[in-house]
Amino acid sequence: MTARHQLRIGSRRVGRDRAAIDATAAPRVGETLQLARERKGVDLFRAERDTKIRLRYLSALEDSDYDELPAAVYTKGFLRNYAIYLGLDPDELLEHWREEMDALRAAEHVAVAPPPQPLIEPGGRRLTLTPAMLVAGLVVVVIVAFVGYIGFQLLRYAATTPITLTNPANVVSEVNSQSIVLAGTSSSGAAIVITGPGGKTYNTTADEHGAWSSQVDLGLGRNDFSIVSIDPVTQRKSDPPLALTINVPLPQAASSPSPGASATSAPPPVLSLALAAPTEGETNTDGHVAVSGTTNGERVTITSTYLGTYNSTPPPSEAPTAQPSAGGSPPPIGPARDIAVTADGNFAEVLDFTPGRWQLTITAYRSGLDPVIQLRDITVAPALASSLNLVLQVEVHNSWVRIVADGKNVHGYNGKTLHPGDTANITASNQICIRSGNAGALHVFVNDMDLGSLGNNGQTGNWLITLAQPQPEPITSSC
């Protein structure tokens, strides 16, 4: 009976559990893994991609070439994960591996009897210890100890912290829940960082025995997690990170009732929409807003409405009320998208917004079902610049101006009348004050942001622009 045939009929072990007359040499761990993989119908490249274990280690496991494998603690983790992936009993496979390792160590340590030593006549020459020999021996001991210490520290700082996963048992799992407790093992005191969908992070610490656990949130559809362990002394991260995928089944639309069936025999179909990003009231400064989530719909549309400048006070009503900029300029037009939904119910898109307050309307559609809508209010603030760059463009009418930058009058603009088509470029470190005789004639740009007209036609007054408040603000004091 060959080892391959033995694997097909079952993994019966030789030893305490079998009678001597039925004893047959059990297949090696490597052959068991190889046959299980071939029976599963995958090659080593596919197994490497699914288990995140390097191909060289998978090949060494199947060849029983343990010299090519890392330390025993890593090999145990590789064997456990690979056995689970191939549908084998990980505990039985690990026991078989330990037996093979014990057999290898016993073969390598063969006792050799020392040869007989000749008798030494009494009164022979004896070794005499001198102070120089003692000093030399002490120096050698110190050097060896120092070299050993340096080597130990180098190995310690070069090694990465191992991390394994015990719950869930598989790196690709399906859970019908809104959360799950992830658990595993690592080094004692190691910091565990879990990155979930949308970049959300969870932090925990391994206890004195190396065990760790953390409850994470799940959304509908596919949830990808990346788990790393950070050594508390060297701050080195485990490499590669442990990848985990958890699928949460999407609600299924009820099928049409069969003829004669009761109308109440099945629940009505439900269209779901769960947003992972953005969060309500989110603020960013780069203008790139990610919209992502899951749905059992067929497509998702995103529209946006301008609510006002980024530093304006939101209106009490929840309805969007686009506010025109100063001087009657039309409000900016926000981006809109029609997004396709993937087969597993996920969708994602990045939209670019100009500074301001925006309301996003995300709508999911599916044939035969009422659409589902979710709203998100976000704020896009301009990035804080290191200086102020003011550009004034004169439009339609003349305007008398006086400009003060950082408390000093700007040469050439201390009571000057500007004409249509004129442009003024002013740079300041902290603030710029503008006094105008016709604010409606002055179009304002601050750090490449179009802020519209300074005021209304014929309006006079003083306006202050600062790094923290680029939008011109009317002030009562004179520039």
ROGU-122884 format. One line per field, with one value per residue (C-alpha): y, x, z; residue number from 1; chain; residue in one letter. Coordinates in Angstrom, 3 decimals. Layout:
<recs>
Y: Y, ... $
X: X, ... $
Z: Z, ... $
n: NUM, ... $
chain: A, ... $
res: a, ... $
</recs>
This chain:
<recs>
Y: 0.000, 3.294, 6.471, 8.140, 5.311, 5.488, 9.194, 8.458, 5.931, 8.064, 9.463, 6.543, 6.912, 4.187, 3.743, 3.563, 3.770, 0.762, -2.922, -4.132, -6.381, -3.345, -1.048, 0.758, 3.611, 6.895, 9.285, 12.150, 15.552, 16.933, 14.122, 14.546, 18.278, 17.686, 15.053, 17.217, 20.182, 18.051, 16.684, 20.278, 21.046, 24.062, 24.686, 26.227, 29.674, 29.622, 28.317, 31.118, 33.744, 32.299, 31.614, 34.546, 32.033, 32.416, 29.813, 28.831, 27.876, 25.965, 24.046, 23.285, 22.030, 19.680, 18.450, 17.980, 20.163, 21.684, 23.294, 25.801, 26.749, 29.499, 28.988, 26.383, 28.966, 30.258, 26.745, 25.761, 28.770, 27.950, 24.283, 25.211, 27.766, 25.508, 22.498, 24.517, 25.792, 22.208, 20.883, 18.786, 18.417, 20.973, 19.401, 15.913, 17.310, 19.267, 16.107, 14.192, 17.036, 16.959, 13.212, 13.719, 16.463, 14.270, 11.463, 13.817, 15.149, 11.607, 10.594, 13.599, 12.951, 9.505, 8.727, 7.959, 6.258, 8.007, 5.960, 4.539, 6.892, 5.740, 5.613, 8.418, 7.491, 9.173, 12.137, 13.224, 16.856, 18.907, 22.108, 25.095, 28.143, 31.429, 34.973, 35.693, 32.662, 33.766, 37.283, 35.920, 33.543, 36.381, 38.576, 35.768, 35.251, 38.983, 39.156, 36.091, 37.458, 40.860, 39.309, 37.059, 40.034, 42.028, 39.036, 38.497, 42.154, 42.074, 38.947, 40.456, 43.680, 41.877, 39.451, 40.440, 39.698, 36.650, 36.853, 34.148, 34.129, 31.740, 33.309, 33.087, 29.845, 30.666, 33.726, 33.904, 33.532, 34.327, 35.788, 37.001, 39.638, 43.347, 42.663, 39.890, 39.293, 38.695, 36.709, 35.247, 34.949, 37.004, 37.937, 38.995, 42.725, 43.199, 45.988, 44.655, 47.077, 46.002, 48.054, 47.472, 48.734, 52.450, 52.656, 52.289, 51.034, 48.981, 48.729, 46.135, 44.548, 40.907, 39.679, 38.005, 34.733, 36.373, 36.101, 39.058, 39.819, 42.792, 43.320, 44.885, 46.221, 44.564, 46.010, 44.268, 42.559, 42.082, 43.297, 43.211, 43.451, 43.783, 42.799, 43.630, 43.011, 45.595, 44.483, 46.517, 46.944, 47.195, 48.636, 46.351, 45.255, 41.721, 41.150, 40.358, 41.647, 39.043, 39.444, 38.496, 38.677, 38.396, 38.380, 39.462, 38.178, 40.856, 40.801, 38.882, 40.291, 37.955, 36.090, 36.378, 34.051, 31.017, 30.822, 29.960, 30.739, 33.072, 36.684, 36.759, 33.643, 35.673, 39.085, 41.975, 42.686, 45.249, 47.482, 48.150, 50.870, 51.037, 53.831, 53.312, 56.795, 59.713, 60.185, 62.837, 66.199, 65.030, 67.754, 67.555, 69.970, 68.251, 68.286, 64.521, 62.931, 59.129, 57.676, 53.916, 51.338, 48.274, 47.692, 44.966, 47.424, 47.461, 50.973, 53.990, 57.691, 60.519, 64.172, 67.144, 70.487, 73.572, 74.796, 77.779, 78.756, 76.368, 78.764, 79.810, 78.803, 75.942, 76.904, 75.532, 73.657, 70.251, 71.109, 72.186, 75.941, 76.881, 80.322, 82.617, 84.094, 87.780, 90.068, 87.712, 85.214, 81.842, 79.024, 76.345, 73.242, 70.029, 66.721, 63.978, 60.332, 57.200, 54.228, 50.560, 48.062, 45.060, 41.477, 41.331, 44.533, 47.016, 50.463, 53.190, 56.527, 59.576, 63.017, 66.309, 69.330, 73.007, 74.574, 74.969, 73.100, 70.388, 67.973, 64.602, 62.628, 58.920, 56.905, 53.129, 51.723, 48.266, 47.286, 46.857, 48.394, 51.906, 53.694, 54.231, 57.614, 58.662, 62.194, 63.263, 66.833, 67.458, 70.459, 71.029, 73.599, 75.122, 73.932, 76.412, 78.269, 79.752, 83.202, 85.231, 85.931, 88.394, 89.170, 91.979, 92.202, 95.343, 94.676, 97.023, 100.094, 102.127, 101.623, 103.595, 101.315, 101.419, 98.204, 97.528, 94.324, 93.148, 96.610, 98.563, 100.571, 98.890, 101.200, 102.284, 101.293, 103.911, 105.683, 104.731, 104.585, 101.361, 101.073, 98.114, 95.645, 96.629, 93.854, 94.145, 91.396, 91.675, 89.240, 89.262, 87.003, 87.160, 89.582, 92.026, 94.876, 96.390, 99.701, 100.175, 102.827, 100.349, 96.787, 95.371, 96.273, 94.203, 90.447, 88.713, 85.696, 84.497, 81.770, 80.750, 80.488, 82.454, 84.247, 86.340, 90.074, 91.898, 93.310, 94.966, 97.711, 101.085, 99.526, 101.177, 99.815, 97.845, 94.104, 91.940, 88.776, 86.515, 83.160, 81.535, 83.355, 83.811, 84.862, 88.708, 89.778, 93.310, 95.218, 98.492, 99.848, 101.609, 100.044 $
X: 0.000, 1.574, 1.554, -0.681, -3.259, -3.048, -3.955, -7.003, -8.415, -7.810, -5.056, -4.815, -1.762, 0.738, 1.360, -0.888, -4.108, -3.441, -2.730, 0.783, -0.479, -2.011, 1.016, 1.889, 4.398, 2.475, 3.173, 5.541, 4.052, 5.256, 3.668, 0.398, 0.343, 1.197, -1.499, -4.092, -3.210, -3.453, -6.757, -7.958, -6.953, -4.686, -1.048, 1.593, 1.131, -2.586, -1.889, 0.643, -1.905, -4.679, -2.669, -0.195, 2.621, 5.643, 6.004, 9.499, 8.104, 5.148, 7.558, 9.855, 6.894, 5.778, 9.370, 9.928, 13.009, 13.008, 16.423, 14.768, 12.107, 12.403, 12.301, 9.964, 7.426, 6.969, 6.914, 4.115, 2.075, 2.687, 1.705, -1.466, -2.652, -1.751, -3.480, -6.655, -6.524, -6.182, -8.958, -6.613, -6.599, -3.958, -3.392, -2.786, -0.455, 1.540, 1.899, 3.179, 5.642, 6.973, 7.549, 9.527, 11.619, 12.351, 13.454, 15.764, 17.347, 17.869, 19.592, 21.929, 23.081, 24.699, 26.685, 30.351, 32.431, 35.767, 38.862, 40.795, 43.391, 46.912, 47.896, 50.152, 52.998, 52.993, 55.218, 54.534, 54.666, 51.734, 50.155, 51.098, 48.814, 50.674, 49.270, 49.779, 47.663, 44.909, 44.877, 44.844, 41.979, 40.013, 40.530, 39.334, 36.224, 35.431, 35.882, 33.711, 31.030, 31.080, 30.901, 28.070, 26.175, 26.563, 25.442, 22.425, 21.375, 21.765, 19.637, 17.092, 16.717, 16.743, 13.973, 10.325, 7.527, 5.469, 1.679, -0.931, -4.730, -6.895, -10.328, -11.674, -9.935, -9.672, -8.157, -11.258, -14.473, -18.170, -19.942, -23.529, -22.960, -22.244, -19.037, -16.592, -13.840, -10.485, -8.020, -4.554, -1.073, 2.115, 5.044, 4.374, 3.598, 3.526, 1.296, -1.346, -2.656, -5.690, -6.632, -10.162, -12.411, -12.155, -8.790, -10.372, -7.809, -8.120, -5.286, -4.676, -1.736, -0.735, -0.803, 2.062, 1.304, 1.206, -2.592, -4.512, -8.075, -10.061, -13.672, -14.011, -17.002, -18.272, -20.218, -22.297, -20.262, -16.503, -14.454, -10.660, -8.400, -4.625, -3.051, 0.515, 2.420, 4.925, 7.759, 7.636, 11.437, 12.620, 9.345, 9.759, 6.569, 5.704, 6.330, 4.304, 1.120, -1.536, -4.364, -7.927, -11.163, -14.600, -17.706, -21.053, -23.941, -26.015, -29.776, -31.366, -34.395, -37.365, -38.378, -41.855, -44.381, -45.423, -49.021, -51.414, -48.903, -49.912, -48.852, -47.590, -45.404, -42.248, -41.078, -41.100, -37.795, -35.566, -32.946, -30.005, -27.339, -24.513, -21.926, -18.379, -17.224, -17.530, -18.729, -21.295, -19.610, -16.255, -13.666, -10.596, -8.136, -7.036, -10.422, -10.324, -13.416, -13.789, -17.291, -17.555, -19.944, -22.007, -25.444, -27.518, -28.589, -27.479, -25.998, -25.302, -25.472, -23.733, -24.755, -23.473, -24.973, -23.010, -24.183, -21.876, -18.298, -16.282, -16.335, -19.978, -22.603, -24.844, -28.529, -30.952, -32.927, -31.685, -32.613, -29.638, -29.580, -26.786, -25.458, -24.050, -20.648, -20.150, -21.119, -23.743, -21.355, -23.010, -22.151, -19.656, -20.992, -20.107, -19.174, -21.696, -21.109, -22.963, -21.072, -21.310, -21.629, -19.283, -20.516, -19.943, -21.957, -19.093, -18.751, -16.105, -15.316, -13.133, -14.636, -12.742, -14.322, -13.430, -13.334, -16.790, -19.585, -21.212, -24.093, -23.668, -26.731, -25.956, -28.767, -28.921, -31.140, -32.460, -35.085, -38.523, -37.526, -37.806, -34.441, -32.649, -31.055, -28.445, -27.144, -23.724, -22.658, -18.928, -16.618, -13.632, -11.272, -8.379, -4.937, -3.257, -0.681, 2.561, 1.770, -1.030, -1.091, -3.870, -4.901, -7.434, -9.011, -11.019, -14.230, -16.724, -16.307, -13.497, -12.680, -10.600, -8.464, -6.030, -4.126, -2.218, -0.104, 1.125, 0.381, 2.274, 0.885, 1.550, 3.484, 1.383, -1.918, -2.202, -5.312, -5.133, -7.993, -8.006, -9.702, -11.412, -8.775, -6.233, -4.752, -3.054, -0.799, -0.087, 1.869, 1.838, 3.027, -0.039, -2.813, -3.997, -6.491, -8.382, -10.258, -12.442, -14.739, -16.581, -16.301, -18.458, -15.804, -13.051, -12.813, -10.746, -8.408, -6.573, -3.935, -5.473, -8.970, -11.679, -13.621, -15.795, -16.456, -15.281, -18.776, -21.692, -21.550, -21.063, -20.323, -17.536, -15.743, -12.806, -12.153, -9.584, -7.957, -5.778, -4.026, -6.561, -9.492, -8.791, -12.411, -12.560, -14.363, -15.850, -14.354, -15.381, -11.870, -10.026, -7.085 $
Z: 0.000, -1.087, 1.022, -1.585, -1.306, 2.454, 2.381, 0.221, 2.658, 5.740, 7.952, 10.385, 12.607, 13.535, 17.261, 20.253, 18.176, 15.891, 16.303, 15.451, 12.689, 10.923, 11.329, 8.128, 7.871, 7.900, 5.014, 5.706, 6.486, 3.166, 1.154, 3.085, 2.246, -1.419, -1.900, -0.126, -2.335, -5.509, -4.321, -3.754, -7.348, -6.757, -7.573, -5.298, -6.837, -6.043, -2.534, -1.966, -3.036, -0.861, 2.329, 2.110, 2.823, 0.563, -2.174, -1.037, 2.389, 0.897, -1.344, 1.618, 3.671, 0.886, 0.321, 4.107, 3.608, 7.103, 6.628, 4.256, 6.828, 9.480, 13.244, 14.712, 15.937, 12.375, 10.882, 13.281, 12.170, 8.477, 9.022, 10.923, 8.333, 5.371, 6.941, 7.553, 3.975, 2.624, 4.885, 7.098, 10.874, 12.005, 15.441, 13.993, 11.326, 13.928, 16.070, 13.030, 12.293, 15.874, 15.578, 12.353, 13.982, 17.024, 14.686, 12.768, 15.961, 17.285, 14.019, 14.171, 17.749, 17.544, 20.653, 19.912, 22.578, 23.159, 22.373, 25.295, 26.687, 27.518, 31.129, 32.300, 34.563, 37.925, 38.158, 34.579, 33.497, 34.815, 33.479, 35.580, 35.586, 35.441, 35.963, 32.261, 31.317, 33.705, 32.250, 28.703, 29.550, 31.159, 28.085, 25.811, 27.953, 27.881, 24.090, 23.504, 25.827, 24.081, 20.607, 21.768, 23.219, 19.981, 17.950, 20.210, 19.883, 16.096, 15.864, 18.220, 16.239, 12.880, 13.842, 13.340, 15.741, 14.682, 14.579, 14.060, 13.894, 15.913, 15.376, 12.773, 11.853, 8.130, 6.492, 4.286, 6.288, 6.064, 9.118, 9.322, 12.004, 12.421, 14.394, 15.230, 17.795, 16.115, 18.234, 17.830, 19.289, 19.098, 21.320, 24.916, 25.105, 21.324, 19.971, 17.572, 14.909, 12.880, 9.804, 8.545, 5.740, 5.071, 6.861, 10.336, 12.840, 16.019, 18.561, 21.257, 23.114, 23.522, 27.128, 28.991, 27.217, 23.770, 23.348, 21.890, 20.842, 19.532, 18.460, 14.995, 13.074, 9.904, 6.987, 4.392, 1.680, 1.745, 4.723, 4.282, 7.337, 7.635, 10.979, 12.034, 15.249, 16.542, 18.833, 22.092, 22.157, 18.542, 17.143, 14.113, 12.394, 11.376, 7.685, 5.705, 7.428, 8.193, 5.643, 6.558, 4.546, 6.159, 3.982, 5.421, 3.253, 1.586, 2.164, -0.689, -2.469, -2.065, -5.211, -6.698, -5.039, -7.023, -8.329, -5.549, -2.801, -0.005, -0.447, 3.143, 2.817, 2.024, 3.315, 0.846, -0.941, 0.785, -0.858, 1.477, 1.439, 4.012, 3.791, 5.072, 4.019, 4.317, 7.884, 8.772, 9.388, 7.996, 7.293, 5.061, 3.519, 0.297, -1.447, -2.197, -0.617, -0.740, -1.000, -0.371, 1.012, 0.218, -1.259, -2.813, -5.511, -9.127, -9.268, -7.069, -7.943, -6.080, -6.370, -4.363, -3.341, -2.293, 1.130, 1.625, 2.380, 4.509, 7.491, 7.251, 9.820, 8.635, 8.241, 10.865, 8.204, 7.023, 3.433, 1.298, 0.688, -1.674, -0.688, -3.401, -2.788, -2.105, -4.916, -6.336, -7.990, -8.643, -6.171, -7.238, -8.943, -7.125, -8.761, -9.556, -10.380, -11.476, -9.964, -10.882, -8.008, -7.941, -7.771, -4.003, -3.420, -2.932, -4.497, -4.135, -5.769, -4.983, -5.677, -5.897, -4.163, -3.926, -0.424, 1.101, 2.836, 0.718, 1.049, -0.674, -1.779, -2.271, -3.868, -4.500, -7.285, -8.126, -10.662, -9.107, -5.727, -4.314, -4.255, -0.929, -0.175, 2.388, 2.997, 4.233, 5.087, 4.680, 4.899, 2.629, 4.123, 2.215, 3.247, 5.591, 3.504, 4.817, 3.370, 1.773, -1.954, -2.879, -6.444, -7.127, -10.567, -11.377, -13.321, -15.035, -12.754, -11.168, -7.504, -5.062, -2.858, 0.017, 0.882, 4.120, 4.341, 7.779, 9.226, 6.526, 3.628, 0.276, -2.020, -4.992, -3.362, -0.608, -1.921, -5.609, -8.108, -10.113, -13.501, -15.235, -16.411, -13.718, -11.532, -8.141, -6.707, -2.979, -0.742, 3.062, 5.866, 8.098, 7.102, 4.437, 4.973, 2.008, 2.087, -1.005, -2.418, -4.666, -3.385, -6.183, -8.780, -7.077, -7.806, -5.086, -5.370, -2.217, -2.599, -5.959, -4.424, -6.285, -3.523, -5.852, -5.492, -2.401, -1.820, -3.581, -6.211, -4.556, -1.163, 0.862, 3.888, 5.222, 4.779, 6.598, 5.150, 7.356, 7.001, 9.304, 7.615, 3.860, 3.201, 3.408, 6.583, 6.962, 9.912, 11.535, 12.067, 9.259, 7.441 $
n: 1, 2, 3, 4, 5, 6, 7, 8, 9, 10, 11, 12, 13, 14, 15, 16, 17, 18, 19, 20, 21, 22, 23, 24, 25, 26, 27, 28, 29, 30, 31, 32, 33, 34, 35, 36, 37, 38, 39, 40, 41, 42, 43, 44, 45, 46, 47, 48, 49, 50, 51, 52, 53, 54, 55, 56, 57, 58, 59, 60, 61, 62, 63, 64, 65, 66, 67, 68, 69, 70, 71, 72, 73, 74, 75, 76, 77, 78, 79, 80, 81, 82, 83, 84, 85, 86, 87, 88, 89, 90, 91, 92, 93, 94, 95, 96, 97, 98, 99, 100, 101, 102, 103, 104, 105, 106, 107, 108, 109, 110, 111, 112, 113, 114, 115, 116, 117, 118, 119, 120, 121, 122, 123, 124, 125, 126, 127, 128, 129, 130, 131, 132, 133, 134, 135, 136, 137, 138, 139, 140, 141, 142, 143, 144, 145, 146, 147, 148, 149, 150, 151, 152, 153, 154, 155, 156, 157, 158, 159, 160, 161, 162, 163, 164, 165, 166, 167, 168, 169, 170, 171, 172, 173, 174, 175, 176, 177, 178, 179, 180, 181, 182, 183, 184, 185, 186, 187, 188, 189, 190, 191, 192, 193, 194, 195, 196, 197, 198, 199, 200, 201, 202, 203, 204, 205, 206, 207, 208, 209, 210, 211, 212, 213, 214, 215, 216, 217, 218, 219, 220, 221, 222, 223, 224, 225, 226, 227, 228, 229, 230, 231, 232, 233, 234, 235, 236, 237, 238, 239, 240, 241, 242, 243, 244, 245, 246, 247, 248, 249, 250, 251, 252, 253, 254, 255, 256, 257, 258, 259, 260, 261, 262, 263, 264, 265, 266, 267, 268, 269, 270, 271, 272, 273, 274, 275, 276, 277, 278, 279, 280, 281, 282, 283, 284, 285, 286, 287, 288, 289, 290, 291, 292, 293, 294, 295, 296, 297, 298, 299, 300, 301, 302, 303, 304, 305, 306, 307, 308, 309, 310, 311, 312, 313, 314, 315, 316, 317, 318, 319, 320, 321, 322, 323, 324, 325, 326, 327, 328, 329, 330, 331, 332, 333, 334, 335, 336, 337, 338, 339, 340, 341, 342, 343, 344, 345, 346, 347, 348, 349, 350, 351, 352, 353, 354, 355, 356, 357, 358, 359, 360, 361, 362, 363, 364, 365, 366, 367, 368, 369, 370, 371, 372, 373, 374, 375, 376, 377, 378, 379, 380, 381, 382, 383, 384, 385, 386, 387, 388, 389, 390, 391, 392, 393, 394, 395, 396, 397, 398, 399, 400, 401, 402, 403, 404, 405, 406, 407, 408, 409, 410, 411, 412, 413, 414, 415, 416, 417, 418, 419, 420, 421, 422, 423, 424, 425, 426, 427, 428, 429, 430, 431, 432, 433, 434, 435, 436, 437, 438, 439, 440, 441, 442, 443, 444, 445, 446, 447, 448, 449, 450, 451, 452, 453, 454, 455, 456, 457, 458, 459, 460, 461, 462, 463, 464, 465, 466, 467, 468, 469, 470, 471, 472, 473, 474, 475, 476, 477, 478, 479 $
chain: A, A, A, A, A, A, A, A, A, A, A, A, A, A, A, A, A, A, A, A, A, A, A, A, A, A, A, A, A, A, A, A, A, A, A, A, A, A, A, A, A, A, A, A, A, A, A, A, A, A, A, A, A, A, A, A, A, A, A, A, A, A, A, A, A, A, A, A, A, A, A, A, A, A, A, A, A, A, A, A, A, A, A, A, A, A, A, A, A, A, A, A, A, A, A, A, A, A, A, A, A, A, A, A, A, A, A, A, A, A, A, A, A, A, A, A, A, A, A, A, A, A, A, A, A, A, A, A, A, A, A, A, A, A, A, A, A, A, A, A, A, A, A, A, A, A, A, A, A, A, A, A, A, A, A, A, A, A, A, A, A, A, A, A, A, A, A, A, A, A, A, A, A, A, A, A, A, A, A, A, A, A, A, A, A, A, A, A, A, A, A, A, A, A, A, A, A, A, A, A, A, A, A, A, A, A, A, A, A, A, A, A, A, A, A, A, A, A, A, A, A, A, A, A, A, A, A, A, A, A, A, A, A, A, A, A, A, A, A, A, A, A, A, A, A, A, A, A, A, A, A, A, A, A, A, A, A, A, A, A, A, A, A, A, A, A, A, A, A, A, A, A, A, A, A, A, A, A, A, A, A, A, A, A, A, A, A, A, A, A, A, A, A, A, A, A, A, A, A, A, A, A, A, A, A, A, A, A, A, A, A, A, A, A, A, A, A, A, A, A, A, A, A, A, A, A, A, A, A, A, A, A, A, A, A, A, A, A, A, A, A, A, A, A, A, A, A, A, A, A, A, A, A, A, A, A, A, A, A, A, A, A, A, A, A, A, A, A, A, A, A, A, A, A, A, A, A, A, A, A, A, A, A, A, A, A, A, A, A, A, A, A, A, A, A, A, A, A, A, A, A, A, A, A, A, A, A, A, A, A, A, A, A, A, A, A, A, A, A, A, A, A, A, A, A, A, A, A, A, A, A, A, A, A, A, A, A, A, A, A, A, A, A, A, A, A, A, A, A, A, A, A, A, A, A, A, A, A, A, A, A, A, A, A, A, A, A, A, A, A, A, A, A, A, A, A, A, A, A $
res: m, t, a, r, h, q, l, r, i, g, s, r, r, v, g, r, d, r, a, a, i, d, a, t, a, a, p, r, v, g, e, t, l, q, l, a, r, e, r, k, g, v, d, l, f, r, a, e, r, d, t, k, i, r, l, r, y, l, s, a, l, e, d, s, d, y, d, e, l, p, a, a, v, y, t, k, g, f, l, r, n, y, a, i, y, l, g, l, d, p, d, e, l, l, e, h, w, r, e, e, m, d, a, l, r, a, a, e, h, v, a, v, a, p, p, p, q, p, l, i, e, p, g, g, r, r, l, t, l, t, p, a, m, l, v, a, g, l, v, v, v, v, i, v, a, f, v, g, y, i, g, f, q, l, l, r, y, a, a, t, t, p, i, t, l, t, n, p, a, n, v, v, s, e, v, n, s, q, s, i, v, l, a, g, t, s, s, s, g, a, a, i, v, i, t, g, p, g, g, k, t, y, n, t, t, a, d, e, h, g, a, w, s, s, q, v, d, l, g, l, g, r, n, d, f, s, i, v, s, i, d, p, v, t, q, r, k, s, d, p, p, l, a, l, t, i, n, v, p, l, p, q, a, a, s, s, p, s, p, g, a, s, a, t, s, a, p, p, p, v, l, s, l, a, l, a, a, p, t, e, g, e, t, n, t, d, g, h, v, a, v, s, g, t, t, n, g, e, r, v, t, i, t, s, t, y, l, g, t, y, n, s, t, p, p, p, s, e, a, p, t, a, q, p, s, a, g, g, s, p, p, p, i, g, p, a, r, d, i, a, v, t, a, d, g, n, f, a, e, v, l, d, f, t, p, g, r, w, q, l, t, i, t, a, y, r, s, g, l, d, p, v, i, q, l, r, d, i, t, v, a, p, a, l, a, s, s, l, n, l, v, l, q, v, e, v, h, n, s, w, v, r, i, v, a, d, g, k, n, v, h, g, y, n, g, k, t, l, h, p, g, d, t, a, n, i, t, a, s, n, q, i, c, i, r, s, g, n, a, g, a, l, h, v, f, v, n, d, m, d, l, g, s, l, g, n, n, g, q, t, g, n, w, l, i, t, l, a, q, p, q, p, e, p, i, t, s, s, c $
</recs>
